[in-house]
Amino acid sequence: MEVTNSAFILFAAFAGLILLFVFLYFVPVNLWITAIFANVKVSIGELIGMRIRKVPPSVIVNSLITATKAGLQLTTNDLETHYLAGGNVPNVIRALISADKANINLSFKQATAIDLAGRDVFEAVQISVNPKVINTPNVAAVAADGIQLIAKARVTVRANIAQLVGGAGEDTILARVGEGIVTSIGSSPNHKSVLENPDKISKLVLSRGLDAGTAFEILSIDIADIDVGTNIGAKLQIDQASADLKVAEAKAEERRAMAVALEQEMKAKTVEMRAKVIEAEADVPKALADAFRSGKLGVMDYYKMENIQADTSMRSSIAGGESGSSSGTKPK
């Protein structure tokens, strides 16, 4: 009997410990006591409901205590709703407190919307209080005289709380500033005027309202550095001259090829004409033979023709010799 009673007591003690741990898990008494001493109204039922809804009571209660101490009027239902929506409750509370201390108009609804949009609402409030400086990458532009200038600017921005939801980010600011720098340098008559007054670039870019539709407000644009690059105009002229030279060489080569082709064609025609002459000369003996057979040409007539041809050849040779000797004689 004594052994049975001891086993029952151990079992009852073990079951009691389990029930105690289960009770403390579903009923965080320490948080409830902390809330009471912080003058935050949180009931045991609300804490149990948080456990059932899988909402960490420590996050909600501690955030509510911080907000209440800072003078913010919030409820556990507001914080639970934002947590269940996937928001960062402690970050929102920090942002609301910072905005309230800096006299920035930021409501709980705006803060939760910004947080759920994926932006760091606390960082946004910090940028709104302490403006941020964004360094642009090197922006290359060409003035009207063809000289390239490489500029680098510093853009001072402040967060626009009202435009954080749906507003463009830093990449849009950098792209617009780079576009403004290129336009300003490109409209300058020469690069010297830009180097003499670099503030004209910042004034022109700032007057274009580049922060429209963005989550930031541009406070100032300062040109940090300007370097002279290459002579793009001269390089383009050299490239154009090289291209023109290649075109002229191609046309000249085309004309040469046509001349060579024409020469070869004329040589071919000359050979063809010589072949025709040889062919005609080959027909002369045949014609003579036919004339002899038909009686149209006698032997004496043939000899006379031969004498005439010989006499003509002799006269031609004598005439050629006299012209050569006369041209070669020198007056004494």
PyMOL commands that set and color helices and strands:
alter all, ss='L'
color gray80, all
select helices_A, chain A and resi 2-26+29-37+44-52+57-69+76-84+89-101+108-116+121-129+161-163+170-186+191-196+199-206+232-294+299-328
alter helices_A, ss='H'
color red, helices_A
select strands_A, chain A and resi 132-135+139-142+147-159+216-231
alter strands_A, ss='S'
color yellow, strands_A
deselect
rebuild
show_as cartoon
